[in-house]
Amino acid sequence: MKKVVAVFVLFVLLAGLFGCQGNKSSKKGGLAQKADFKFSCVAKFLTADGLSKTTGANAGWYLTEQNCELYFESAGGKQNRKPVMTVEANEPGGNAFWTVSEDKLAIRKKPRAIADKKVFELMTNEAVSSAMLGLFLAETKPANIVSGQGGIFLFQGKKYSFAGFFGKNTSFYRAGKDGKVCVAVTEGKKRYVLFGYNYIKLENGGSVPSKIDVYGYENPNEIAQYIIFAN
């Protein structure tokens, strides 16, 4: 697949790397119920000096392990029961932990030292993280993708049909008329395109992408990728 600006985050399920094992419930970020979907990930980010000035090729990457949990409905009051994703990153300077919901990211714990500030900013980018959450929900809890008006989005030479919005800042597109919702486009000063593919089915219904590539909207170079494996 041709790579445009991408946040390429590689999610790889490694036994024993899940944030909570077995039937233990997570109490991080105020979430006390059992997660609906758990996965481990190895996150791969393009470093600030990773882009070759002569060829434009991706020359340097930053790798980190992450443990993630997805909750289709948070434990708040009726008005606040929205989907939430938690992410714990194992950084050289110490663990980091943050929660992601619609249009919002809250860092609960920062590493003692941050090896690459630009990478950490991208890793915890609110727009990208919210769009990723939307991709996980699009084929599992589609009611979270709100209908609206939109056109065709051309991505890597293919046309994708508008599918709806997640929050105020992300538009979603599907492959063909009845295909999966697999493309997310964020708004803001810096725009990103997220592409999900190689979908896997969940035991409790629906499916999620096993790979997500994130691209800058205008820059054609990949900057990260996720490879996901269900527990």
C-alpha atoms as a printed R data frame, in Angstrom:
    type eleno elety resid chain resno       x       y      z
1   ATOM     1    CA   MET     A     1   0.000   0.000  0.000
2   ATOM     2    CA   LYS     A     2   1.414   3.335 -1.000
3   ATOM     3    CA   LYS     A     3   2.236   5.418  2.041
4   ATOM     4    CA   VAL     A     4   1.178   9.045  2.366
5   ATOM     5    CA   VAL     A     5   1.744  11.023  5.651
6   ATOM     6    CA   ALA     A     6   1.045   8.423  8.172
7   ATOM     7    CA   VAL     A     7   1.121   7.809 11.788
8   ATOM     8    CA   PHE     A     8   2.087   4.139 11.452
9   ATOM     9    CA   VAL     A     9   1.447   2.468 14.720
10  ATOM    10    CA   LEU     A    10   2.188  -1.255 14.860
11  ATOM    11    CA   PHE     A    11  -0.137  -3.064 17.298
12  ATOM    12    CA   VAL     A    12   1.218  -6.573 17.927
13  ATOM    13    CA   LEU     A    13  -0.439  -8.896 20.411
14  ATOM    14    CA   LEU     A    14   2.257 -10.383 22.613
15  ATOM    15    CA   ALA     A    15   1.219 -12.850 25.284
16  ATOM    16    CA   GLY     A    16   1.553 -11.298 28.689
17  ATOM    17    CA   LEU     A    17   1.583  -7.696 27.438
18  ATOM    18    CA   PHE     A    18  -2.069  -6.938 28.090
19  ATOM    19    CA   GLY     A    19  -2.739  -4.101 30.490
20  ATOM    20    CA   CYS     A    20  -5.080  -6.302 32.571
21  ATOM    21    CA   GLN     A    21  -4.890 -10.068 32.413
22  ATOM    22    CA   GLY     A    22  -7.713 -12.574 32.734
23  ATOM    23    CA   ASN     A    23 -10.956 -11.200 34.132
24  ATOM    24    CA   LYS     A    24  -9.428  -8.401 36.209
25  ATOM    25    CA   SER     A    25 -11.171  -5.085 35.747
26  ATOM    26    CA   SER     A    26  -9.345  -1.812 35.164
27  ATOM    27    CA   LYS     A    27  -9.732   1.017 37.652
28  ATOM    28    CA   LYS     A    28  -7.489   3.422 35.758
29  ATOM    29    CA   GLY     A    29  -8.991   6.675 34.670
30  ATOM    30    CA   GLY     A    30 -12.097   6.029 36.745
31  ATOM    31    CA   LEU     A    31 -13.053   2.931 34.717
32  ATOM    32    CA   ALA     A    32 -14.003   0.107 37.054
33  ATOM    33    CA   GLN     A    33 -15.843  -2.219 34.678
34  ATOM    34    CA   LYS     A    34 -14.372  -4.951 32.534
35  ATOM    35    CA   ALA     A    35 -12.992  -3.800 29.177
36  ATOM    36    CA   ASP     A    36 -14.912  -4.828 26.048
37  ATOM    37    CA   PHE     A    37 -11.746  -5.232 23.977
38  ATOM    38    CA   LYS     A    38  -8.108  -5.559 25.034
39  ATOM    39    CA   PHE     A    39  -5.041  -5.518 22.846
40  ATOM    40    CA   SER     A    40  -1.310  -4.963 23.075
41  ATOM    41    CA   CYS     A    41   0.632  -2.856 20.652
42  ATOM    42    CA   VAL     A    42   4.095  -1.974 19.549
43  ATOM    43    CA   ALA     A    43   3.881   1.629 18.416
44  ATOM    44    CA   LYS     A    44   6.180   2.833 15.687
45  ATOM    45    CA   PHE     A    45   6.588   6.590 15.091
46  ATOM    46    CA   LEU     A    46   8.643   8.566 12.627
47  ATOM    47    CA   THR     A    47  11.173  10.630 14.576
48  ATOM    48    CA   ALA     A    48  11.696  14.365 14.079
49  ATOM    49    CA   ASP     A    49  14.913  13.736 12.152
50  ATOM    50    CA   GLY     A    50  13.658  10.535 10.558
51  ATOM    51    CA   LEU     A    51  12.780  12.033  7.175
52  ATOM    52    CA   SER     A    52  15.672  12.079  4.732
53  ATOM    53    CA   LYS     A    53  16.292  15.622  3.458
54  ATOM    54    CA   THR     A    54  17.572  14.315  0.137
55  ATOM    55    CA   THR     A    55  15.166  11.502 -0.760
56  ATOM    56    CA   GLY     A    56  12.196  12.158  1.526
57  ATOM    57    CA   ALA     A    57  12.328   8.518  2.660
58  ATOM    58    CA   ASN     A    58  11.563   7.494  6.227
59  ATOM    59    CA   ALA     A    59  14.951   7.040  7.876
60  ATOM    60    CA   GLY     A    60  14.340   6.875 11.625
61  ATOM    61    CA   TRP     A    61  11.646   5.303 13.792
62  ATOM    62    CA   TYR     A    62  10.801   5.281 17.480
63  ATOM    63    CA   LEU     A    63   9.357   2.070 18.921
64  ATOM    64    CA   THR     A    64   7.375   1.664 22.127
65  ATOM    65    CA   GLU     A    65   5.059  -0.935 23.650
66  ATOM    66    CA   GLN     A    66   1.476  -0.051 24.542
67  ATOM    67    CA   ASN     A    67  -1.309  -1.865 26.395
68  ATOM    68    CA   CYS     A    68  -4.796  -0.750 25.391
69  ATOM    69    CA   GLU     A    69  -8.355  -1.300 26.558
70  ATOM    70    CA   LEU     A    70 -11.576  -0.276 24.824
71  ATOM    71    CA   TYR     A    71 -14.800   0.368 26.723
72  ATOM    72    CA   PHE     A    72 -17.943   0.700 24.608
73  ATOM    73    CA   GLU     A    73 -19.582   2.596 27.470
74  ATOM    74    CA   SER     A    74 -17.859   4.369 30.354
75  ATOM    75    CA   ALA     A    75 -19.041   4.065 33.958
76  ATOM    76    CA   GLY     A    76 -20.201   7.679 34.303
77  ATOM    77    CA   GLY     A    77 -23.777   8.928 34.684
78  ATOM    78    CA   LYS     A    78 -26.328   8.373 31.944
79  ATOM    79    CA   GLN     A    79 -25.351  11.605 30.197
80  ATOM    80    CA   ASN     A    80 -21.645  10.724 30.227
81  ATOM    81    CA   ARG     A    81 -21.655   7.092 29.184
82  ATOM    82    CA   LYS     A    82 -19.506   7.445 26.103
83  ATOM    83    CA   PRO     A    83 -16.910   5.073 24.642
84  ATOM    84    CA   VAL     A    84 -13.439   5.338 26.151
85  ATOM    85    CA   MET     A    85 -10.054   3.888 25.229
86  ATOM    86    CA   THR     A    86  -7.164   3.675 27.674
87  ATOM    87    CA   VAL     A    87  -3.528   3.486 26.589
88  ATOM    88    CA   GLU     A    88  -0.500   2.635 28.715
89  ATOM    89    CA   ALA     A    89   2.862   3.138 27.018
90  ATOM    90    CA   ASN     A    90   6.055   1.549 28.313
91  ATOM    91    CA   GLU     A    91   8.580   4.349 27.768
92  ATOM    92    CA   PRO     A    92  12.329   4.322 28.543
93  ATOM    93    CA   GLY     A    93  11.769   7.184 30.980
94  ATOM    94    CA   GLY     A    94   8.876   5.435 32.719
95  ATOM    95    CA   ASN     A    95   5.299   4.440 31.905
96  ATOM    96    CA   ALA     A    96   2.743   6.872 30.495
97  ATOM    97    CA   PHE     A    97  -1.017   6.500 30.713
98  ATOM    98    CA   TRP     A    98  -3.844   8.369 28.979
99  ATOM    99    CA   THR     A    99  -7.536   8.039 28.222
100 ATOM   100    CA   VAL     A   100  -9.238   8.846 24.931
101 ATOM   101    CA   SER     A   101 -12.884   9.715 24.314
102 ATOM   102    CA   GLU     A   102 -14.782  11.607 21.631
103 ATOM   103    CA   ASP     A   103 -12.675  14.698 20.744
104 ATOM   104    CA   LYS     A   104 -10.778  14.471 24.024
105 ATOM   105    CA   LEU     A   105  -7.514  13.028 25.335
106 ATOM   106    CA   ALA     A   106  -6.450  13.246 28.989
107 ATOM   107    CA   ILE     A   107  -2.903  12.365 30.029
108 ATOM   108    CA   ARG     A   108  -3.130  10.736 33.461
109 ATOM   109    CA   LYS     A   109   0.557   9.969 33.882
110 ATOM   110    CA   LYS     A   110   3.681  11.187 32.071
111 ATOM   111    CA   PRO     A   111   7.052   9.409 31.944
112 ATOM   112    CA   ARG     A   112   9.734  10.713 34.289
113 ATOM   113    CA   ALA     A   113  11.729  11.631 31.184
114 ATOM   114    CA   ILE     A   114  10.592  11.948 27.565
115 ATOM   115    CA   ALA     A   115  13.097  10.700 24.997
116 ATOM   116    CA   ASP     A   116  11.575  12.509 21.999
117 ATOM   117    CA   LYS     A   117   9.104  15.325 22.712
118 ATOM   118    CA   LYS     A   118   7.819  15.484 19.125
119 ATOM   119    CA   VAL     A   119   7.122  11.750 19.122
120 ATOM   120    CA   PHE     A   120   5.335  11.952 22.476
121 ATOM   121    CA   GLU     A   121   3.195  14.825 21.157
122 ATOM   122    CA   LEU     A   122   2.251  12.702 18.145
123 ATOM   123    CA   MET     A   123   1.705   9.627 20.314
124 ATOM   124    CA   THR     A   124  -0.770  11.575 22.448
125 ATOM   125    CA   ASN     A   125  -2.258  13.692 19.648
126 ATOM   126    CA   GLU     A   126  -5.903  14.275 20.534
127 ATOM   127    CA   ALA     A   127  -7.258  14.330 16.973
128 ATOM   128    CA   VAL     A   128  -5.411  11.175 15.897
129 ATOM   129    CA   SER     A   129  -6.318   9.261 19.065
130 ATOM   130    CA   SER     A   130  -9.989  10.232 18.843
131 ATOM   131    CA   ALA     A   131 -10.081   9.176 15.182
132 ATOM   132    CA   MET     A   132  -8.542   5.814 16.116
133 ATOM   133    CA   LEU     A   133 -11.238   5.318 18.734
134 ATOM   134    CA   GLY     A   134 -13.819   6.108 16.051
135 ATOM   135    CA   LEU     A   135 -12.349   3.455 13.743
136 ATOM   136    CA   PHE     A   136 -12.643   0.867 16.524
137 ATOM   137    CA   LEU     A   137 -16.295   1.824 17.041
138 ATOM   138    CA   ALA     A   138 -17.375   2.176 13.403
139 ATOM   139    CA   GLU     A   139 -17.920  -1.563 12.873
140 ATOM   140    CA   THR     A   140 -18.655  -2.521 16.498
141 ATOM   141    CA   LYS     A   141 -20.910   0.279 17.772
142 ATOM   142    CA   PRO     A   142 -21.903   2.108 14.557
143 ATOM   143    CA   ALA     A   143 -24.433   4.301 16.377
144 ATOM   144    CA   ASN     A   144 -21.437   6.377 17.495
145 ATOM   145    CA   ILE     A   145 -20.853   7.434 13.882
146 ATOM   146    CA   VAL     A   146 -23.414  10.189 13.324
147 ATOM   147    CA   SER     A   147 -24.883  10.607  9.844
148 ATOM   148    CA   GLY     A   148 -24.567  13.871  7.924
149 ATOM   149    CA   GLN     A   149 -23.723  15.296  4.542
150 ATOM   150    CA   GLY     A   150 -20.427  14.634  2.827
151 ATOM   151    CA   GLY     A   151 -18.919  13.746 -0.486
152 ATOM   152    CA   ILE     A   152 -16.375  11.362 -1.933
153 ATOM   153    CA   PHE     A   153 -12.865  11.167 -0.467
154 ATOM   154    CA   LEU     A   154 -10.048  10.164 -2.815
155 ATOM   155    CA   PHE     A   155  -7.326   8.282 -0.990
156 ATOM   156    CA   GLN     A   156  -4.384   6.515 -2.617
157 ATOM   157    CA   GLY     A   157  -6.161   6.428 -5.956
158 ATOM   158    CA   LYS     A   158  -9.411   4.950 -4.598
159 ATOM   159    CA   LYS     A   159 -12.756   6.574 -3.904
160 ATOM   160    CA   TYR     A   160 -14.387   6.287 -0.473
161 ATOM   161    CA   SER     A   161 -17.991   7.236  0.287
162 ATOM   162    CA   PHE     A   162 -18.884   9.506  3.203
163 ATOM   163    CA   ALA     A   163 -20.188   7.529  6.199
164 ATOM   164    CA   GLY     A   164 -20.636  10.100  8.971
165 ATOM   165    CA   PHE     A   165 -18.956  11.975 11.812
166 ATOM   166    CA   PHE     A   166 -17.427  11.010 15.132
167 ATOM   167    CA   GLY     A   167 -17.413  14.042 17.378
168 ATOM   168    CA   LYS     A   168 -16.874  17.502 15.947
169 ATOM   169    CA   ASN     A   169 -13.539  16.965 14.254
170 ATOM   170    CA   THR     A   170 -13.517  13.652 12.389
171 ATOM   171    CA   SER     A   171 -15.199  12.526  9.164
172 ATOM   172    CA   PHE     A   172 -15.455   8.839  8.257
173 ATOM   173    CA   TYR     A   173 -15.607   7.123  4.891
174 ATOM   174    CA   ARG     A   174 -16.369   3.597  3.735
175 ATOM   175    CA   ALA     A   175 -15.013   1.478  0.922
176 ATOM   176    CA   GLY     A   176 -17.772   1.341 -1.700
177 ATOM   177    CA   LYS     A   177 -21.484   1.545 -0.921
178 ATOM   178    CA   ASP     A   178 -21.629  -1.267  1.603
179 ATOM   179    CA   GLY     A   179 -17.987  -1.651  2.527
180 ATOM   180    CA   LYS     A   180 -16.433  -1.180  5.943
181 ATOM   181    CA   VAL     A   181 -15.917   2.270  7.439
182 ATOM   182    CA   CYS     A   182 -12.139   2.286  7.162
183 ATOM   183    CA   VAL     A   183 -10.969   5.860  6.533
184 ATOM   184    CA   ALA     A   184 -10.976   8.752  9.021
185 ATOM   185    CA   VAL     A   185 -10.048  12.366  8.231
186 ATOM   186    CA   THR     A   186  -9.407  14.829 11.053
187 ATOM   187    CA   GLU     A   187  -9.868  18.603 11.070
188 ATOM   188    CA   GLY     A   188  -7.714  21.277 12.717
189 ATOM   189    CA   LYS     A   189  -4.444  23.119 12.096
190 ATOM   190    CA   LYS     A   190  -2.769  19.802 11.342
191 ATOM   191    CA   ARG     A   191  -4.966  17.298  9.545
192 ATOM   192    CA   TYR     A   192  -4.477  13.556  9.430
193 ATOM   193    CA   VAL     A   193  -5.821  10.584  7.483
194 ATOM   194    CA   LEU     A   194  -6.198   7.224  9.229
195 ATOM   195    CA   PHE     A   195  -6.685   4.045  7.215
196 ATOM   196    CA   GLY     A   196  -7.831   0.808  8.851
197 ATOM   197    CA   TYR     A   197  -7.580  -2.576  7.138
198 ATOM   198    CA   ASN     A   198  -7.264  -6.353  7.652
199 ATOM   199    CA   TYR     A   199 -10.322  -6.438  9.919
200 ATOM   200    CA   ILE     A   200 -10.749  -9.086 12.616
201 ATOM   201    CA   LYS     A   201 -14.018 -10.204 14.211
202 ATOM   202    CA   LEU     A   202 -14.669  -9.798 17.933
203 ATOM   203    CA   GLU     A   203 -16.391 -12.431 20.048
204 ATOM   204    CA   ASN     A   204 -19.038  -9.976 21.225
205 ATOM   205    CA   GLY     A   205 -19.872  -8.908 17.663
206 ATOM   206    CA   GLY     A   206 -18.555  -6.463 15.120
207 ATOM   207    CA   SER     A   207 -15.007  -6.141 13.850
208 ATOM   208    CA   VAL     A   208 -11.985  -3.894 14.253
209 ATOM   209    CA   PRO     A   209  -9.024  -3.176 11.978
210 ATOM   210    CA   SER     A   210  -5.929  -5.214 12.769
211 ATOM   211    CA   LYS     A   211  -3.832  -2.512 11.137
212 ATOM   212    CA   ILE     A   212  -4.170   1.267 11.154
213 ATOM   213    CA   ASP     A   213  -1.912   3.586  9.203
214 ATOM   214    CA   VAL     A   214  -1.986   7.272 10.062
215 ATOM   215    CA   TYR     A   215  -0.971   9.833  7.472
216 ATOM   216    CA   GLY     A   216  -0.565  13.555  7.448
217 ATOM   217    CA   TYR     A   217  -3.288  14.982  5.227
218 ATOM   218    CA   GLU     A   218  -0.881  16.858  2.946
219 ATOM   219    CA   ASN     A   219   2.485  15.182  3.575
220 ATOM   220    CA   PRO     A   220   2.861  11.928  1.596
221 ATOM   221    CA   ASN     A   221   5.285  10.264  4.028
222 ATOM   222    CA   GLU     A   222   4.258   7.661  6.575
223 ATOM   223    CA   ILE     A   223   4.892   8.543 10.213
224 ATOM   224    CA   ALA     A   224   3.276   5.660 12.177
225 ATOM   225    CA   GLN     A   225   1.275   2.391 12.046
226 ATOM   226    CA   TYR     A   226  -0.736   0.120 14.352
227 ATOM   227    CA   ILE     A   227  -1.013  -3.667 14.037
228 ATOM   228    CA   ILE     A   228  -3.770  -5.017 16.289
229 ATOM   229    CA   PHE     A   229  -4.468  -8.486 17.624
230 ATOM   230    CA   ALA     A   230  -7.560  -9.277 19.691
231 ATOM   231    CA   ASN     A   231  -7.130 -11.105 22.997
